[in-house]
Amino acid sequence: MAIAVPATRDTLANAYKALGTWISLHTLDPGQTGVSEATGGTPAYARKQTTWGASTAGAVTGTQVAIDAPAGNYPWAGLWSAASGGTFIDKQALSGASLPVQGQILVTPTYTQL
């Protein structure tokens, strides 16, 4: 059942965005623990921090991040509580996130509370 009260959806979306702001790339489905996180490259791969915007009707979008990564396929992004280590919060499938050579993958995190 979807939540019918907009203020309730916004409250839940705000709780979600408070859990984490660090975005990662993954070479395989990260599951529930954040496995298969990208590594390597020059400049070296590192999680990037997003800034979540205001929730509207239960939807919230973070600022786009550009993540350095070596050549490879990155079909998943992750949300973390810290720049390294930390708690894995969630995952989002990416479409067409492949690099033939070292480059950057652009990720715009989104969350919608139904």
Buried (B, 14 or more C-beta within 10 A) or exposed (E): EEBEEEEEBBBBBBEBBEEBBBBBBBBEEBEEEBEBBBEEBEEEBBBBBBEBEEBEEBBBBBBEBEBBBBEBBBBBBBBBBEEEEBEBBBBBEBEEBEBEEBBBBEBEBEBEBE
